Amino acid sequence: MIGNRGGDLPFPSLRRRVSPYETRQAQVIHQTPSLIKDIKKEASLLQNTVPNLHELTEQDIPGLIHLSTTVGWDYNEDEIRTILAIGTIYGHKNSDERLVSCAAVIPYDHKLTTIGMVIVHSSCRGMGLGRSLMKACMESVPSDSAIMLIATREGKPLYESLGFTTADTIHKFICKRIAPVDHEQAGESFPTEIMREDDLRAVIELDGLAVGSQRSSFLRTRMKQAKTCLVVNDTEGRIAGYGFAVQGPVNLVIGPIVARNTPMAIHLLRRLSDGHDRQVRIDVPDGQNAFLSYLAANGFEKVSEPPVMITRYSTLPPRSGQYYGIGAQIFG
């Protein structure tokens, strides 16, 4: 009988060597249950960290205000209630139910929809939340409606990738403190009255010609929010122009302004801001060169020129040329 010391094979030369690959395979097989458990745990953690998309409600207003302040935008409760009353706001919430993104979509009366208030918190950028928000907004819009938005520099590449093209420019002006009206040198004056409820029908029609689509729900709701609403009558007593002034947290926002000509637009601006001793903002569509020159010469400073972008159509709807001030960038 031949001995087998220490468990050695009787013929060492016949001993089979175990390859490094087989050694590793054996280790993997041994560790597989543990690896699968770790992978499932990591997937679960990842799923919990990817925020979920929600349709937001009035209960989310505090979160929306806070989120807007993180990007330096001055939304307040009244503004967000107006948006919720006429449109839909989507947003992502993380596992702690904290709002980390938002975007609003607002349909108008005839084949025109606007998207705005697109915000993603800095801690969640690069996760595809902006694209997810935009797709939710766009999918809610009828296929025969143009979609417009006013883009930030950071958001423009995303919008271009979704089919938006630049159609116009907005000129954003700020006046730190508007000069009191000198009525002897105020220029041309027009018969002006406080806007009444029964003026709405005529204002909606005038606004529709200026914007390219009637905005009945927006104007009714904005009128209730506004600090001042004025109408200008022509010599026959018909409404020839109108303007709103809305007080925000920082700015008195002048707009919309629709007017038959530049002197009338200037008159509305002066009347809407008369007696206001703090900061004033107005955003003016491209093409109103005489009005833009007036602003630059009277204490207003241009702070940005964001592009107006559109998809599903190549141009904005036909406009009358009487649109001198937008309501706010979210409203187009």
C-alpha positions in Angstrom: 0.0 0.0 0.0 1.3 3.3 -1.0 1.0 6.1 1.6 -0.8 9.4 1.1 1.0 11.9 3.3 -0.7 15.2 4.1 -3.4 14.5 1.6 -1.0 14.6 -1.4 -1.9 12.7 -4.5 0.2 9.5 -4.8 1.7 10.8 -8.1 2.4 14.6 -7.7 3.0 14.9 -11.5 -0.6 14.0 -12.1 -2.0 16.6 -9.7 -4.3 19.0 -11.6 -3.5 22.7 -11.3 -6.5 25.1 -10.7 -6.4 28.1 -13.0 -6.8 31.7 -11.8 -10.1 31.9 -13.8 -11.5 28.8 -12.0 -10.5 30.3 -8.7 -12.2 33.5 -9.4 -15.3 31.7 -10.7 -15.5 29.7 -7.5 -15.3 33.0 -5.5 -18.1 34.5 -7.6 -20.3 31.5 -7.2 -19.7 31.6 -3.5 -20.3 35.3 -3.3 -23.3 35.5 -5.7 -26.1 35.6 -3.1 -24.4 38.4 -1.3 -23.7 40.3 -4.6 -27.3 40.0 -5.7 -28.5 41.3 -2.3 -26.1 44.3 -2.6 -27.2 45.1 -6.1 -30.9 45.0 -5.1 -30.1 47.3 -2.2 -28.3 49.8 -4.4 -31.2 49.7 -6.9 -33.6 50.3 -4.1 -31.6 53.3 -2.8 -31.3 54.7 -6.3 -35.0 54.4 -6.9 -35.6 56.2 -3.6 -33.3 59.1 -4.6 -34.8 59.7 -8.1 -37.6 62.2 -7.5 -41.2 61.4 -8.6 -43.3 63.6 -10.8 -46.5 65.1 -9.5 -49.2 67.4 -10.5 -49.0 70.2 -7.9 -51.8 71.8 -5.9 -52.3 74.8 -3.7 -50.7 72.8 -0.9 -47.4 73.0 -2.8 -47.4 76.8 -2.9 -44.8 77.3 -0.1 -42.5 74.8 -1.8 -42.9 76.6 -5.1 -42.1 79.9 -3.5 -39.0 78.5 -1.9 -37.8 76.8 -5.0 -38.2 80.0 -7.1 -36.0 81.9 -4.6 -33.2 79.4 -5.2 -32.9 80.7 -8.7 -33.5 84.3 -7.9 -37.1 84.5 -9.2 -39.7 86.5 -7.3 -42.9 84.4 -7.3 -45.3 85.0 -4.5 -48.5 83.3 -3.4 -50.8 85.5 -5.5 -48.8 84.8 -8.6 -48.8 81.1 -8.1 -52.5 81.0 -7.3 -53.1 82.8 -10.7 -51.0 80.2 -12.5 -52.9 77.3 -10.8 -56.2 78.8 -11.6 -55.6 79.0 -15.4 -53.0 76.2 -15.9 -51.2 73.2 -14.5 -48.0 73.0 -12.6 -45.9 69.8 -12.5 -43.0 69.1 -10.2 -40.7 66.4 -8.8 -40.5 65.6 -5.1 -37.8 63.6 -3.5 -38.2 60.8 -0.9 -38.6 63.4 1.8 -41.5 65.0 -0.2 -39.4 68.1 -0.8 -40.1 69.9 -4.0 -37.0 69.9 -6.2 -38.4 71.0 -9.6 -41.4 72.6 -11.3 -42.8 73.7 -14.6 -46.2 75.3 -15.6 -48.2 74.9 -18.7 -51.0 77.4 -19.5 -53.4 76.9 -22.4 -55.0 79.9 -24.1 -58.3 80.0 -26.0 -57.1 79.3 -29.6 -54.2 77.1 -30.6 -51.6 78.7 -28.3 -50.1 77.4 -25.1 -47.3 78.8 -23.0 -44.8 77.0 -20.7 -42.9 78.7 -17.9 -41.6 78.6 -14.4 -39.2 75.8 -15.4 -36.9 75.2 -12.4 -34.7 72.3 -11.3 -33.0 72.6 -7.9 -29.2 72.7 -8.2 -28.8 69.5 -6.2 -30.9 67.5 -8.8 -29.5 68.8 -12.0 -28.2 66.3 -14.5 -30.9 63.7 -13.6 -33.1 64.5 -16.5 -35.8 66.3 -14.5 -36.0 69.2 -16.8 -36.7 67.0 -19.8 -39.2 65.0 -17.8 -41.0 68.2 -16.8 -41.1 69.5 -20.4 -42.4 66.2 -21.8 -45.2 66.2 -19.2 -46.1 69.8 -20.1 -45.9 69.2 -23.9 -47.9 65.9 -23.7 -50.8 67.8 -22.0 -51.1 70.2 -25.0 -53.4 69.4 -27.9 -51.5 68.5 -31.1 -52.9 71.5 -33.1 -51.7 74.1 -30.5 -48.4 76.0 -30.9 -46.3 76.0 -27.7 -44.2 79.0 -26.7 -41.9 79.8 -23.9 -39.4 82.5 -22.9 -36.0 80.7 -22.4 -33.2 81.2 -20.0 -29.6 80.8 -21.3 -29.3 77.6 -19.3 -32.6 76.1 -20.5 -32.2 77.0 -24.2 -30.2 73.8 -25.2 -32.9 71.6 -23.7 -35.7 73.4 -25.5 -33.8 73.2 -28.8 -33.4 69.4 -28.3 -37.2 69.2 -27.9 -37.8 71.0 -31.2 -38.2 74.6 -30.1 -36.8 77.4 -32.3 -36.3 81.1 -31.6 -39.1 83.3 -32.9 -38.7 86.6 -31.1 -36.9 88.4 -28.3 -38.1 90.0 -25.1 -36.5 93.1 -23.7 -36.5 93.1 -19.9 -36.3 96.5 -18.3 -35.9 97.5 -14.6 -36.3 101.0 -13.2 -35.0 101.4 -9.6 -37.2 104.3 -8.9 -39.5 105.8 -11.5 -39.6 109.6 -11.7 -42.9 111.3 -10.7 -45.1 112.3 -13.6 -44.7 115.9 -14.7 -48.2 116.4 -16.1 -47.1 119.5 -18.0 -44.4 117.5 -19.8 -46.0 114.1 -19.8 -46.6 114.1 -23.5 -49.9 113.2 -25.2 -52.8 112.3 -22.9 -55.6 110.0 -23.5 -59.1 109.5 -21.8 -58.3 106.8 -19.2 -60.5 105.0 -16.7 -60.3 102.3 -14.1 -61.1 99.0 -15.8 -64.5 97.6 -14.9 -65.9 94.0 -15.2 -68.0 94.9 -18.2 -64.9 96.1 -20.0 -63.5 92.6 -20.1 -65.1 91.5 -23.3 -63.6 94.3 -25.3 -60.2 93.9 -23.6 -60.1 90.2 -24.3 -60.8 90.9 -28.0 -58.2 93.6 -28.2 -55.6 91.5 -26.3 -56.3 88.5 -28.7 -55.5 90.6 -31.7 -52.2 91.8 -30.0 -51.1 88.4 -28.8 -52.5 86.1 -31.5 -54.9 84.2 -29.3 -57.6 85.3 -26.9 -56.6 84.8 -23.2 -60.0 85.1 -21.4 -59.2 83.0 -18.3 -55.8 84.7 -17.9 -57.2 88.3 -18.1 -60.2 87.6 -15.8 -57.9 86.1 -13.2 -55.1 88.6 -13.6 -57.6 91.5 -13.3 -58.4 90.3 -9.8 -54.7 90.0 -8.8 -53.7 93.4 -10.3 -53.1 96.5 -8.2 -54.3 98.7 -11.0 -56.2 98.0 -14.2 -56.7 100.9 -16.7 -58.4 101.2 -20.1 -58.0 104.0 -22.7 -60.9 105.1 -24.8 -60.8 106.5 -28.3 -62.9 109.6 -29.4 -65.9 107.3 -30.0 -65.8 105.8 -26.5 -64.4 102.4 -27.6 -61.6 100.8 -25.7 -58.3 101.4 -27.7 -55.8 100.2 -25.1 -55.4 98.7 -21.6 -52.8 98.0 -19.0 -52.3 96.1 -15.7 -49.9 96.7 -12.9 -49.2 93.8 -10.5 -47.2 94.2 -7.3 -44.7 91.4 -6.8 -42.3 90.7 -3.9 -39.7 92.9 -5.5 -41.1 94.7 -8.5 -44.2 96.5 -9.6 -44.7 94.5 -12.9 -46.3 96.6 -15.6 -48.1 94.5 -18.1 -49.8 93.4 -20.2 -49.9 96.7 -22.1 -51.8 96.8 -25.4 -52.1 100.2 -27.1 -53.0 101.6 -30.5 -49.6 103.4 -30.7 -46.4 104.3 -28.8 -47.7 107.5 -27.2 -50.7 105.6 -25.8 -48.4 102.9 -24.5 -46.2 105.5 -22.8 -49.3 107.1 -21.3 -50.4 103.8 -19.8 -47.0 103.1 -18.4 -46.9 106.5 -16.7 -50.4 106.2 -15.3 -49.9 102.6 -14.0 -46.6 103.5 -12.2 -47.7 107.0 -11.0 -47.0 107.4 -7.3 -45.0 104.2 -7.0 -41.7 104.9 -5.3 -40.0 101.5 -5.6 -38.7 99.2 -8.4 -40.6 98.8 -11.6 -40.3 96.1 -14.2 -41.6 95.9 -17.8 -40.9 93.2 -20.4 -41.3 94.4 -24.0 -41.7 92.3 -27.1 -39.3 93.0 -30.0 -40.2 95.5 -32.6 -41.4 98.3 -30.4 -38.4 100.5 -31.1 -39.8 103.9 -30.1 -41.1 102.5 -26.9 -37.8 100.9 -26.1 -36.0 104.1 -26.8 -38.4 106.0 -24.4 -37.6 103.5 -21.6 -33.9 103.7 -22.1 -34.1 107.6 -21.9 -36.3 107.6 -18.8 -34.5 105.7 -16.1 -35.1 102.1 -17.2 -32.2 99.8 -17.6 -32.2 96.8 -19.9 -31.1 93.7 -17.9 -31.6 90.9 -20.3 -32.9 89.9 -23.8 -34.3 86.3 -23.4 -35.4 84.6 -26.6 -39.1 83.6 -27.3 -39.1 80.0 -28.5 -41.8 78.1 -30.2 -42.5 74.6 -31.4 -45.1 72.9 -33.7 -45.2 76.1 -35.7 -42.4 78.0 -37.3 -43.6 81.5 -36.2 -45.7 83.1 -33.6 -49.4 83.6 -34.4 -50.2 86.8 -36.4 -50.2 89.8 -34.2 -51.5 93.4 -34.6 -48.3 95.1 -33.5 -50.0 96.7 -30.5 -48.4 94.5 -27.8 -46.1 96.8 -25.7 -45.7 94.9 -22.5 -46.2 91.2 -21.6 -47.9 90.2 -18.4 -44.9 88.2 -17.2 -42.5 85.8 -18.9 -44.5 82.8 -17.8 -47.6 84.2 -19.6 -45.8 85.0 -22.9 
